[in-house]
């Protein structure tokens, strides 16, 4: 897993203007959504872990 300084993440959030927030229980769906976000120019995605277990 990559490591980032808090200041780097905050700077990227400001430059990007938004952070897509996403949850889905299936790994394949998550990977497809994140890939689409990256292709659309997003460098940040917040994955919220709301699943069972």
N, CA, C and O atoms as a GROMACS GRO file, in nm:
protein
  212
    1UNK      N    1   0.084  -0.117   0.000
    1UNK     CA    2   0.000   0.000   0.000
    1UNK      C    3   0.089   0.124   0.000
    1UNK      O    4   0.190   0.130   0.070
    2UNK      N    5   0.051   0.222  -0.078
    2UNK     CA    6   0.127   0.345  -0.086
    2UNK      C    7   0.111   0.427   0.042
    2UNK      O    8   0.007   0.422   0.108
    3UNK      N    9   0.213   0.502   0.074
    3UNK     CA   10   0.209   0.592   0.190
    3UNK      C   11   0.212   0.736   0.140
    3UNK      O   12   0.290   0.770   0.051
    4UNK      N   13   0.128   0.819   0.197
    4UNK     CA   14   0.122   0.959   0.160
    4UNK      C   15   0.122   1.044   0.285
    4UNK      O   16   0.067   1.005   0.388
    5UNK      N   17   0.184   1.160   0.275
    5UNK     CA   18   0.178   1.255   0.385
    5UNK      C   19   0.042   1.323   0.383
    5UNK      O   20  -0.016   1.346   0.277
    6UNK      N   21  -0.008   1.356   0.501
    6UNK     CA   22  -0.137   1.422   0.513
    6UNK      C   23  -0.142   1.548   0.427
    6UNK      O   24  -0.243   1.575   0.361
    7UNK      N   25  -0.035   1.624   0.427
    7UNK     CA   26  -0.031   1.748   0.349
    7UNK      C   27  -0.044   1.721   0.200
    7UNK      O   28  -0.104   1.802   0.128
    8UNK      N   29   0.011   1.610   0.151
    8UNK     CA   30   0.001   1.575   0.009
    8UNK      C   31  -0.144   1.543  -0.028
    8UNK      O   32  -0.192   1.583  -0.134
    9UNK      N   33  -0.212   1.471   0.060
    9UNK     CA   34  -0.351   1.433   0.034
    9UNK      C   35  -0.440   1.557   0.035
    9UNK      O   36  -0.526   1.573  -0.052
   10UNK      N   37  -0.419   1.645   0.132
   10UNK     CA   38  -0.499   1.768   0.140
   10UNK      C   39  -0.475   1.855   0.016
   10UNK      O   40  -0.570   1.911  -0.038
   11UNK      N   41  -0.352   1.867  -0.028
   11UNK     CA   42  -0.321   1.944  -0.149
   11UNK      C   43  -0.392   1.885  -0.270
   11UNK      O   44  -0.449   1.959  -0.350
   12UNK      N   45  -0.388   1.754  -0.284
   12UNK     CA   46  -0.454   1.688  -0.397
   12UNK      C   47  -0.605   1.708  -0.390
   12UNK      O   48  -0.669   1.728  -0.494
   13UNK      N   49  -0.662   1.701  -0.272
   13UNK     CA   50  -0.807   1.723  -0.256
   13UNK      C   51  -0.844   1.864  -0.302
   13UNK      O   52  -0.944   1.883  -0.372
   14UNK      N   53  -0.765   1.961  -0.264
   14UNK     CA   54  -0.792   2.100  -0.305
   14UNK      C   55  -0.778   2.117  -0.455
   14UNK      O   56  -0.861   2.183  -0.518
   15UNK      N   57  -0.676   2.058  -0.512
   15UNK     CA   58  -0.653   2.070  -0.657
   15UNK      C   59  -0.762   1.996  -0.737
   15UNK      O   60  -0.806   2.045  -0.841
   16UNK      N   61  -0.802   1.883  -0.688
   16UNK     CA   62  -0.902   1.802  -0.759
   16UNK      C   63  -1.041   1.862  -0.746
   16UNK      O   64  -1.120   1.856  -0.840
   17UNK      N   65  -1.071   1.919  -0.632
   17UNK     CA   66  -1.200   1.984  -0.612
   17UNK      C   67  -1.310   1.895  -0.559
   17UNK      O   68  -1.412   1.945  -0.511
   18UNK      N   69  -1.291   1.764  -0.565
   18UNK     CA   70  -1.388   1.671  -0.509
   18UNK      C   71  -1.320   1.538  -0.486
   18UNK      O   72  -1.217   1.507  -0.546
   19UNK      N   73  -1.380   1.458  -0.398
   19UNK     CA   74  -1.331   1.323  -0.372
   19UNK      C   75  -1.450   1.229  -0.387
   19UNK      O   76  -1.542   1.232  -0.306
   20UNK      N   77  -1.448   1.144  -0.489
   20UNK     CA   78  -1.557   1.047  -0.503
   20UNK      C   79  -1.559   0.953  -0.382
   20UNK      O   80  -1.456   0.898  -0.344
   21UNK      N   81  -1.676   0.937  -0.324
   21UNK     CA   82  -1.693   0.846  -0.210
   21UNK      C   83  -1.777   0.730  -0.259
   21UNK      O   84  -1.882   0.749  -0.320
   22UNK      N   85  -1.731   0.609  -0.231
   22UNK     CA   86  -1.794   0.493  -0.291
   22UNK      C   87  -1.790   0.371  -0.200
   22UNK      O   88  -1.695   0.351  -0.125
   23UNK      N   89  -1.895   0.291  -0.208
   23UNK     CA   90  -1.896   0.159  -0.145
   23UNK      C   91  -1.976   0.062  -0.230
   23UNK      O   92  -2.081   0.097  -0.285
   24UNK      N   93  -1.925  -0.057  -0.240
   24UNK     CA   94  -2.000  -0.168  -0.300
   24UNK      C   95  -1.941  -0.295  -0.240
   24UNK      O   96  -1.822  -0.300  -0.212
   25UNK      N   97  -2.022  -0.394  -0.221
   25UNK     CA   98  -1.977  -0.518  -0.157
   25UNK      C   99  -1.895  -0.610  -0.246
   25UNK      O  100  -1.827  -0.700  -0.195
   26UNK      N  101  -1.900  -0.589  -0.377
   26UNK     CA  102  -1.826  -0.678  -0.468
   26UNK      C  103  -1.698  -0.612  -0.517
   26UNK      O  104  -1.699  -0.502  -0.572
   27UNK      N  105  -1.588  -0.682  -0.496
   27UNK     CA  106  -1.456  -0.631  -0.532
   27UNK      C  107  -1.448  -0.591  -0.680
   27UNK      O  108  -1.390  -0.488  -0.713
   28UNK      N  109  -1.505  -0.671  -0.767
   28UNK     CA  110  -1.497  -0.644  -0.911
   28UNK      C  111  -1.564  -0.512  -0.946
   28UNK      O  112  -1.514  -0.436  -1.030
   29UNK      N  113  -1.677  -0.484  -0.882
   29UNK     CA  114  -1.748  -0.358  -0.907
   29UNK      C  115  -1.665  -0.241  -0.857
   29UNK      O  116  -1.653  -0.139  -0.925
   30UNK      N  117  -1.607  -0.256  -0.738
   30UNK     CA  118  -1.524  -0.150  -0.680
   30UNK      C  119  -1.408  -0.118  -0.775
   30UNK      O  120  -1.382  -0.002  -0.804
   31UNK      N  121  -1.339  -0.221  -0.823
   31UNK     CA  122  -1.226  -0.198  -0.912
   31UNK      C  123  -1.268  -0.128  -1.040
   31UNK      O  124  -1.196  -0.041  -1.089
   32UNK      N  125  -1.382  -0.165  -1.095
   32UNK     CA  126  -1.432  -0.099  -1.217
   32UNK      C  127  -1.465   0.047  -1.193
   32UNK      O  128  -1.434   0.133  -1.276
   33UNK      N  129  -1.528   0.077  -1.080
   33UNK     CA  130  -1.564   0.216  -1.048
   33UNK      C  131  -1.438   0.300  -1.025
   33UNK      O  132  -1.428   0.412  -1.075
   34UNK      N  133  -1.343   0.246  -0.951
   34UNK     CA  134  -1.219   0.320  -0.926
   34UNK      C  135  -1.144   0.342  -1.057
   34UNK      O  136  -1.092   0.451  -1.080
   35UNK      N  137  -1.140   0.243  -1.142
   35UNK     CA  138  -1.074   0.258  -1.273
   35UNK      C  139  -1.142   0.369  -1.354
   35UNK      O  140  -1.074   0.449  -1.418
   36UNK      N  141  -1.274   0.373  -1.353
   36UNK     CA  142  -1.347   0.477  -1.425
   36UNK      C  143  -1.316   0.615  -1.367
   36UNK      O  144  -1.301   0.712  -1.442
   37UNK      N  145  -1.307   0.625  -1.235
   37UNK     CA  146  -1.273   0.753  -1.172
   37UNK      C  147  -1.134   0.799  -1.215
   37UNK      O  148  -1.114   0.916  -1.246
   38UNK      N  149  -1.039   0.707  -1.216
   38UNK     CA  150  -0.903   0.740  -1.256
   38UNK      C  151  -0.899   0.783  -1.403
   38UNK      O  152  -0.833   0.882  -1.437
   39UNK      N  153  -0.969   0.711  -1.488
   39UNK     CA  154  -0.975   0.749  -1.630
   39UNK      C  155  -1.038   0.886  -1.648
   39UNK      O  156  -1.007   0.958  -1.743
   40UNK      N  157  -1.128   0.922  -1.557
   40UNK     CA  158  -1.192   1.053  -1.562
   40UNK      C  159  -1.108   1.164  -1.501
   40UNK      O  160  -1.149   1.280  -1.502
   41UNK      N  161  -0.992   1.129  -1.447
   41UNK     CA  162  -0.900   1.230  -1.395
   41UNK      C  163  -0.886   1.235  -1.245
   41UNK      O  164  -0.807   1.314  -1.194
   42UNK      N  165  -0.961   1.154  -1.174
   42UNK     CA  166  -0.953   1.155  -1.028
   42UNK      C  167  -0.827   1.083  -0.981
   42UNK      O  168  -0.793   0.976  -1.030
   43UNK      N  169  -0.759   1.144  -0.886
   43UNK     CA  170  -0.642   1.079  -0.825
   43UNK      C  171  -0.673   1.033  -0.684
   43UNK      O  172  -0.591   0.966  -0.621
   44UNK      N  173  -0.792   1.068  -0.635
   44UNK     CA  174  -0.835   1.028  -0.501
   44UNK      C  175  -0.972   0.965  -0.508
   44UNK      O  176  -1.060   1.013  -0.580
   45UNK      N  177  -0.991   0.857  -0.434
   45UNK     CA  178  -1.122   0.795  -0.418
   45UNK      C  179  -1.130   0.748  -0.274
   45UNK      O  180  -1.039   0.683  -0.224
   46UNK      N  181  -1.239   0.781  -0.208
   46UNK     CA  182  -1.259   0.731  -0.072
   46UNK      C  183  -1.350   0.610  -0.078
   46UNK      O  184  -1.465   0.620  -0.121
   47UNK      N  185  -1.298   0.498  -0.037
   47UNK     CA  186  -1.378   0.375  -0.030
   47UNK      C  187  -1.425   0.361   0.113
   47UNK      O  188  -1.344   0.347   0.205
   48UNK      N  189  -1.556   0.364   0.132
   48UNK     CA  190  -1.610   0.351   0.267
   48UNK      C  191  -1.644   0.205   0.294
   48UNK      O  192  -1.719   0.143   0.218
   49UNK      N  193  -1.588   0.151   0.399
   49UNK     CA  194  -1.608   0.011   0.433
   49UNK      C  195  -1.734  -0.004   0.517
   49UNK      O  196  -1.729   0.005   0.640
   50UNK      N  197  -1.846  -0.027   0.451
   50UNK     CA  198  -1.974  -0.041   0.521
   50UNK      C  199  -2.026  -0.184   0.513
   50UNK      O  200  -2.139  -0.211   0.553
   51UNK      N  201  -1.945  -0.274   0.463
   51UNK     CA  202  -1.990  -0.411   0.444
   51UNK      C  203  -2.000  -0.488   0.573
   51UNK      O  204  -1.956  -0.444   0.679
   52UNK      N  205  -2.060  -0.605   0.560
   52UNK     CA  206  -2.074  -0.693   0.675
   52UNK      C  207  -1.940  -0.756   0.709
   52UNK      O  208  -1.854  -0.774   0.622
   53UNK      N  209  -1.924  -0.790   0.835
   53UNK     CA  210  -1.807  -0.864   0.878
   53UNK      C  211  -1.697  -0.777   0.914
   53UNK      O  212  -1.590  -0.825   0.952
   0.00000   0.00000   0.00000
